[in-house]
Amino acid sequence: MSLHTLAANTLRALAIDATNAADSGHPGAPMGMADIAVVLWTRLLRFDPRDPLWPNRDRFVLSNGHASMLLYGLLHLAGYELPIDELKRFRQLGSRTPGHPEHGLAPGVETTTGPLGQGFANAVGMAIAAKMAKGKFGAERVDPKIWTFCGDGCLMEGLTSEAASIAGHHGLDELVVIYDDNHISIDGSTSITFTEDVSARFRAYNWVVTEIDGHDPDAIEKALMAARVESSRPTLIRAKTHIGYGSPNRQDTAKAHGSPLGAEEGRLTKEKLGWTLEPFEIPPGVRALFDDAAERGQMLHTEWNESIATWKSANADLGAAWDRHTGGGVPADLYKDALAAAGNDKAATRNTSGKVLNALAKKMPGLIGGSADLQESTKTLIKSAPTYFTRESPTIPNIAFGVREHAMGAIVNGLTLFGGYVAFGATFLTFSDYMKPAIRLAALMKIRSLFVFTHDSIYLGEDGPTHQPIEHLWALRLIPNLEVWRPADGPETAMAWSWAVGEGEPCPKALIFTRQNLPPLARLADFDPKSIWRGGYVLQDAPQAAVGIVATGSEVHVAVEAAAFLAAEGVPARVISMPCLERFNAQERSYRESVLPSTMKLVSIELGRTTPWASVVGREGLMLGIDTFGESAPAEKLAHHYQMTPPQVSARIMAWYRGL
Amino acid sequence: MSLHTLAANTLRALAIDATNAADSGHPGAPMGMADIAVVLWTRLLRFDPRDPLWPNRDRFVLSNGHASMLLYGLLHLAGYELPIDELKRFRQLGSRTPGHPEHGLAPGVETTTGPLGQGFANAVGMAIAAKMAKGKFGAERVDPKIWTFCGDGCLMEGLTSEAASIAGHHGLDELVVIYDDNHISIDGSTSITFTEDVSARFRAYNWVVTEIDGHDPDAIEKALMAARVESSRPTLIRAKTHIGYGSPNRQDTAKAHGSPLGAEEGRLTKEKLGWTLEPFEIPPGVRALFDDAAERGQMLHTEWNESIATWKSANADLGAAWDRHTGGGVPADLYKDALAAAGNDKAATRNTSGKVLNALAKKMPGLIGGSADLQESTKTLIKSAPTYFTRESPTIPNIAFGVREHAMGAIVNGLTLFGGYVAFGATFLTFSDYMKPAIRLAALMKIRSLFVFTHDSIYLGEDGPTHQPIEHLWALRLIPNLEVWRPADGPETAMAWSWAVGEGEPCPKALIFTRQNLPPLARLADFDPKSIWRGGYVLQDAPQAAVGIVATGSEVHVAVEAAAFLAAEGVPARVISMPCLERFNAQERSYRESVLPSTMKLVSIELGRTTPWASVVGREGLMLGIDTFGESAPAEKLAHHYQMTPPQVSARIMAWYRGL
């Protein structure tokens, strides 16, 4: 048996052993892709297991995340900090080897995958980031390939189509996708529902497409080598493989996909593969093979370190920019620039957001992003370069995502994961639904992806209920680890943005802005803008306040008017602005109690679903908002129709208070 | 000016007038597609304005829903019940002409569109339904074409790619899509981000693709005629058009897309078009042209009525099936079959669901659906025909959607809208995120689309947090008009399904099932299963119950064990099963108060986000669930880890109760 085959069989045996030990998992894809993986990792992939974050490493993305044992096997063999005991604890509580690969657990896991298509689109984002960084710092500094594995499932997902179209449009030669073309999905043969001509489709997207036998190491190497030197387009390598390769009774069947082979079929398979070692045992030759690959990577890394040092000493300015790019962090006191840019005039928060974004971008060259064909509506153009990223002008920070919200979300995640960038994607709040799975993965990974959502309520008006968000604010708030910011005016917009780009824990943020103008808010003389970062604070107070009105965004202004009305009626009221409930809930209890005393009668006002506000104002509190779909009409008519004008709100609060 | 051009200009003038009157809206696409629309509606489309629901009508779907004024203009001219005054009230509160077309307002609006790609995928669903109905009843009874307009935006959306792949796979010759290829999207030229070869892409999906000048009526007619007689594949007609056709300063620019032309440019445009009439005025010749078309449709309808009568008298059995197909409604007392099929043994509710589905399908030949490549996992195969719908076997009720959740959702909507079918789509609960926009539109339309979601909690186990739903139950509950059912055992599963297929108001239902086994629940001797349809009910009670434990699905069993523990500790407790909170909230106040007395101390148990449960149990209530992402581990380990085993839950409730 050749050393290559021995190595591939090692990966197969590990997949068999780990899924059998866990009594769950997916052996089929690791067994089918083992040959490709060995060729890639031992002959081409540029990696250094001692420094998994080496900026110039190639990226390896396993978009078919259920094949996680393939990745864990590779990382272990390649010398990453992932001992064999972790592979033995595959899919067990607290292990670094969960059912699907999770970024942040095992080193070398570049992104969290499992929900199909996400890794593919992350890889497109990484390739864009690579092209940007290469454009700025030169290929001597940054020149990675993004090697991506995917299966039929990924290619059926619309997300992948969107991302592939973008990759082809930009000629992202950094990107190489190897398609595990095994003709099997969970329900059986792909002939049941997936008979399109994938190669022709990808050629239509402007990809290079090659077709190979995925078990022939020479053919694999040739195809990978060609992809590595391709310099104008992304490459799809369509590799014919056998799912569950080597299993006498399950190869080429759906049964190999999602169930362990079990003891008996595992034994038969190993017999067929000529495998005689104990479970989880690694042949010394295979160790050496991977050690050699790691050593080559380490040498490349060392040479690169030296060349970086030489280059920096000769290029002070760009060298300093490089240090900022690779060092992370943001300039100090950015919030002051943000506040200055925001001002405090009557404005739609989307407009203020645009000003703040541009002020931040001046200080943060790594701030990049764009919208899903709504640049003017979402006010997210960085105007220092009022045009778009292309392969000819790769340092332009604006990315035109097209009407592809889902890919936008996943590409933003890829840009973020690549390193060196703070990336955002923008669309209308309603269309956050189109990109929900990508937002969720950013939250699961706890990465600083930024999602800008404008047109944040029925007050977008005449476009009507298809475009008017109702459930979306809370649907986002319910995602763990995601911070949802809905500022009410200039200072809150400034502080939300400056928090989002660099403060607090790295976690994704949704920044939510109005289409309609809002007046400035009066603030206390000693107001410290940093109190906004606490997520909720007393905006206006009254001695012996009997009622507390909690509001967010545009409804803070309604709360202020209602409080004045209540005061005139002899009911002193406090107004609490709550731009970020997650931040507020993270404050110490005493602060929260000081803002929202448990003895106070509470009202919430927010133009969205009211139900979950019971967690803040109590079941007995008054929750004003909208619990039905909207209507197509001018905003002021809608305000009246939904009883949300300041006089109507004031009257409703008074009636409720008198009835207590 | 030819009558054709006069008619096209009428549509253009109406779009100019209505958007100017509303001071908002999208004139560009109606002006660009007017020629195509006139040819289609006056020369080909089979419609009868006196019977907008004629089962054998062609369907017209405006996937680029922002072009709503085109549709309203057509419906008005064609004689549908949509007076000119409604066009004058375009985008006003309470009008039947909202910003984007809404199914159920103006007759003839076949589906709600606006969120891009949805109409395209609805049309694929309608085409599948048409093929099914034609296969069963014959082309003399059902033989519609589904004519669909779409723009660049729709074609960029991944949803469209998924749906197009399915349409090509099945050779849906019923489907004709006319692509408004105007090279403009909101951000400007499509060259910014959309340069793929759309024709090649669609050919790769197995579509017929033709390319025409979208302003040449003869070319348009020829292409539409060819599409009408095409009998083996769907057709994409790629029509080169000019957005804002006729506007001297805005044609072919993004400015024509989403803003009214305004008075001056409107005047200049009308001048250029040779239009001299008053706003909203219709030339008599154009009225006559459309009247002729409507008359032809009415004649076809009359002939069809006669042929149906003749056929029915000669085909009693099929005729009766036809009456059921077109009459709507479901057999009486279906729930009894469902209960019998469900039984009350230890089982995963997904398994029980599969039994119930099959029992219902025996009585309801119009019950159709499938899963996103998870047939075995979601237990949604209708076993009377254990294979899949194809063009060769079009009456098989199982549809293999592939790993295309979003298209599945929108296709289910299309199947439902077509009429004659109750359709469902199934996947894991986590992946409801992938199809959220389609679920939302079903809710906005209030149509009876069914969405089956299994693997409904962290107890799916080792697949880990990427696959474990946390926020999803509440994210679904927050969508207005959607009923979320999460049954706890056999009887609840039976009643949820039988409710979903035919009871109550037509609105979409999410049916949510476990992967893991659940024991049977003990019930009171006089238990009436119909009380389940109230959404929440007292499952077990205790005299002078001090604590009420509200739970759903698998957590009802935990609640029962906790109540027994509390009773042993001297704290009498009631267990409230709440399979559908929306239904419960729709009950009269007295019933709700009898189930959940406001004086009772309340606990909620549900393995998902807890926050919104405050609306049920109060801020002071105890909410048990999970507010972080899950972990990859066996289910029983996770239960312990998250303190959700019955002994842990009992102890937590006791500690809380003692601390009150």
Contacts between the chains, C-beta under 8 A, distances in Angstrom:
chain1	res1	chain2	res2	distance
A	22	B	462	6.2
A	24	B	461	7.0
A	24	B	462	4.4
A	24	B	463	7.8
A	25	B	462	6.9
A	65	B	466	6.9
A	91	B	462	4.0
A	91	B	464	7.4
A	91	B	632	5.2
A	91	B	633	6.9
A	91	B	634	8.0
A	92	B	632	7.7
A	92	B	633	5.8
A	92	B	634	7.7
A	92	B	637	7.7
A	93	B	631	5.9
A	93	B	632	7.8
A	93	B	633	3.6
A	93	B	634	7.8
A	93	B	637	4.8
A	93	B	638	7.2
A	93	B	641	6.1
A	94	B	631	7.5
A	94	B	633	7.7
A	95	B	632	7.6
A	98	B	462	8.0
A	98	B	464	4.3
A	98	B	465	7.4
A	98	B	631	7.2
A	98	B	632	3.3
A	99	B	462	4.7
A	99	B	463	4.5
A	99	B	464	4.0
A	99	B	466	7.8
A	99	B	467	7.3
A	99	B	632	4.3
A	100	B	463	6.7
A	100	B	464	5.3
A	100	B	466	4.6
A	100	B	467	7.1
A	100	B	632	7.4
A	102	B	464	7.2
A	102	B	465	7.2
A	102	B	466	7.7
A	102	B	632	8.0
A	112	B	466	6.4
A	113	B	466	7.5
A	114	B	463	7.3
A	114	B	464	7.2
A	114	B	466	3.5
A	114	B	467	6.3
A	115	B	430	7.4
A	115	B	431	7.0
A	115	B	434	7.5
A	115	B	466	5.6
A	115	B	467	7.8
A	116	B	403	5.6
A	152	B	403	7.4
A	153	B	373	6.8
A	153	B	403	4.1
A	154	B	403	7.9
A	156	B	162	6.9
A	156	B	165	7.0
A	156	B	373	7.6
A	156	B	402	4.7
A	156	B	403	4.1
A	156	B	404	5.3
A	157	B	158	7.0
A	157	B	162	7.2
A	157	B	403	5.9
A	157	B	404	6.8
A	157	B	434	7.7
A	158	B	157	7.0
A	158	B	158	2.3
A	158	B	159	5.1
A	158	B	160	7.3
A	158	B	161	4.9
A	158	B	162	4.3
A	158	B	404	6.8
A	158	B	406	5.6
A	158	B	407	6.9
A	159	B	158	5.2
A	160	B	158	7.3
A	161	B	158	4.9
A	161	B	161	3.5
A	161	B	162	7.4
A	162	B	156	6.9
A	162	B	157	7.2
A	162	B	158	4.3
A	162	B	161	7.5
A	165	B	156	7.0
A	165	B	194	7.2
A	165	B	196	4.9
A	166	B	193	6.8
A	168	B	195	7.8
A	168	B	196	6.0
A	169	B	193	5.8
A	169	B	194	7.1
A	169	B	195	5.1
A	169	B	196	6.9
A	185	B	373	5.1
A	185	B	402	7.2
A	185	B	403	6.6
A	186	B	373	4.8
A	186	B	374	6.1
A	186	B	375	7.8
A	186	B	376	7.3
A	186	B	377	7.3
A	187	B	371	7.7
A	187	B	373	5.1
A	187	B	374	7.4
A	187	B	375	4.9
A	187	B	376	7.2
A	187	B	400	6.0
A	192	B	388	5.8
A	192	B	400	4.6
A	192	B	402	7.7
A	193	B	166	6.8
A	193	B	169	5.8
A	193	B	373	7.7
A	193	B	388	7.6
A	193	B	400	4.2
A	193	B	401	6.8
A	193	B	402	4.0
A	194	B	165	7.2
A	194	B	169	7.1
A	194	B	402	5.4
A	195	B	168	7.8
A	195	B	169	5.1
A	195	B	206	7.2
A	196	B	165	4.9
A	196	B	168	6.0
A	196	B	169	6.9
A	196	B	204	5.6
A	196	B	205	4.9
A	196	B	206	6.6
A	197	B	203	8.0
A	197	B	204	4.3
A	197	B	205	7.9
A	197	B	206	7.8
A	198	B	204	7.5
A	199	B	204	7.9
A	200	B	200	6.4
A	200	B	201	8.0
A	200	B	203	6.8
A	200	B	204	3.7
A	201	B	200	8.0
A	201	B	201	5.6
A	201	B	204	4.0
A	201	B	205	7.2
A	203	B	197	7.9
A	203	B	200	6.8
A	204	B	196	5.6
A	204	B	197	4.3
A	204	B	198	7.5
A	204	B	199	7.9
A	204	B	200	3.7
A	204	B	201	4.0
A	204	B	204	6.1
A	205	B	196	4.9
A	205	B	197	7.9
A	205	B	201	7.2
A	206	B	195	7.2
A	206	B	196	6.6
A	206	B	197	7.8
A	371	B	187	7.7
A	373	B	153	6.8
A	373	B	156	7.6
A	373	B	185	5.1
A	373	B	186	4.8
A	373	B	187	5.1
A	373	B	193	7.7
A	374	B	186	6.1
A	374	B	187	7.4
A	375	B	186	7.8
A	375	B	187	4.9
A	376	B	186	7.4
A	376	B	187	7.3
A	377	B	186	7.3
A	388	B	192	5.8
A	388	B	193	7.6
A	400	B	187	6.0
A	400	B	192	4.5
A	400	B	193	4.2
A	401	B	193	6.8
A	402	B	156	4.7
A	402	B	185	7.1
A	402	B	192	7.7
A	402	B	193	4.0
A	402	B	194	5.4
A	403	B	116	5.6
A	403	B	152	7.4
A	403	B	153	4.1
A	403	B	154	7.9
A	403	B	156	4.1
A	403	B	157	5.9
A	403	B	185	6.6
A	404	B	156	5.3
A	404	B	157	6.8
A	404	B	158	6.8
A	406	B	158	5.7
A	407	B	158	6.9
A	430	B	115	7.4
A	431	B	115	7.0
A	431	B	437	7.7
A	433	B	436	4.2
A	433	B	437	4.6
A	433	B	440	6.2
A	434	B	115	7.5
A	434	B	157	7.7
A	434	B	436	7.8
A	434	B	437	5.6
A	436	B	433	4.2
A	436	B	434	7.7
A	436	B	436	5.5
A	437	B	431	7.7
A	437	B	433	4.6
A	437	B	434	5.6
A	440	B	433	6.2
A	441	B	466	7.4
A	443	B	629	7.7
A	444	B	465	5.8
A	444	B	466	6.9
A	444	B	629	5.4
A	461	B	24	7.0
A	462	B	22	6.2
A	462	B	24	4.4
A	462	B	25	6.9
A	462	B	91	4.0
A	462	B	98	8.0
A	462	B	99	4.7
A	463	B	24	7.8
A	463	B	99	4.5
A	463	B	100	6.7
A	463	B	114	7.4
A	464	B	91	7.4
A	464	B	98	4.2
A	464	B	99	4.0
A	464	B	100	5.4
A	464	B	102	7.2
A	464	B	114	7.2
A	465	B	98	7.4
A	465	B	102	7.2
A	465	B	444	5.8
A	466	B	65	6.9
A	466	B	99	7.8
A	466	B	100	4.6
A	466	B	102	7.7
A	466	B	112	6.4
A	466	B	113	7.5
A	466	B	114	3.4
A	466	B	115	5.6
A	466	B	441	7.4
A	466	B	444	6.9
A	467	B	99	7.3
A	467	B	100	7.1
A	467	B	114	6.3
A	467	B	115	7.9
A	470	B	478	7.9
A	470	B	480	6.3
A	471	B	475	7.4
A	471	B	478	3.7
A	471	B	479	5.3
A	471	B	480	7.2
A	474	B	474	7.8
A	474	B	478	5.5
A	474	B	612	7.4
A	475	B	471	7.4
A	475	B	475	4.6
A	475	B	478	5.8
A	477	B	611	7.8
A	478	B	470	7.9
A	478	B	471	3.7
A	478	B	474	5.5
A	478	B	475	5.8
A	478	B	609	4.9
A	478	B	611	6.9
A	478	B	612	7.7
A	479	B	471	5.3
A	480	B	470	6.2
A	480	B	471	7.2
A	480	B	627	6.5
A	480	B	628	5.1
A	480	B	629	5.3
A	481	B	629	7.3
A	609	B	478	4.9
A	611	B	477	7.8
A	611	B	478	6.9
A	611	B	612	5.3
A	611	B	615	4.6
A	612	B	474	7.4
A	612	B	478	7.7
A	612	B	611	5.3
A	612	B	612	3.9
A	612	B	614	7.3
A	612	B	615	6.9
A	614	B	612	7.3
A	614	B	614	4.1
A	614	B	615	3.9
A	614	B	618	7.5
A	614	B	619	6.8
A	615	B	611	4.6
A	615	B	612	6.9
A	615	B	614	3.9
A	615	B	615	7.8
A	615	B	619	6.4
A	616	B	619	7.9
A	617	B	619	7.9
A	618	B	614	7.5
A	618	B	618	6.4
A	618	B	619	4.3
A	618	B	620	7.7
A	619	B	614	6.7
A	619	B	615	6.4
A	619	B	616	7.9
A	619	B	617	7.9
A	619	B	618	4.3
A	619	B	619	6.8
A	620	B	618	7.7
A	627	B	480	6.5
A	628	B	480	5.1
A	629	B	443	7.7
A	629	B	444	5.4
A	629	B	480	5.3
A	629	B	481	7.3
A	631	B	93	5.9
A	631	B	94	7.5
A	631	B	98	7.2
A	632	B	91	5.2
A	632	B	92	7.7
A	632	B	93	7.7
A	632	B	95	7.5
A	632	B	98	3.3
A	632	B	99	4.3
A	632	B	100	7.4
A	632	B	102	8.0
A	633	B	91	6.9
A	633	B	92	5.8
A	633	B	93	3.7
A	633	B	94	7.8
A	634	B	91	8.0
A	634	B	92	7.7
A	634	B	93	7.9
A	637	B	92	7.7
A	637	B	93	4.8
A	638	B	93	7.2
A	641	B	93	6.0
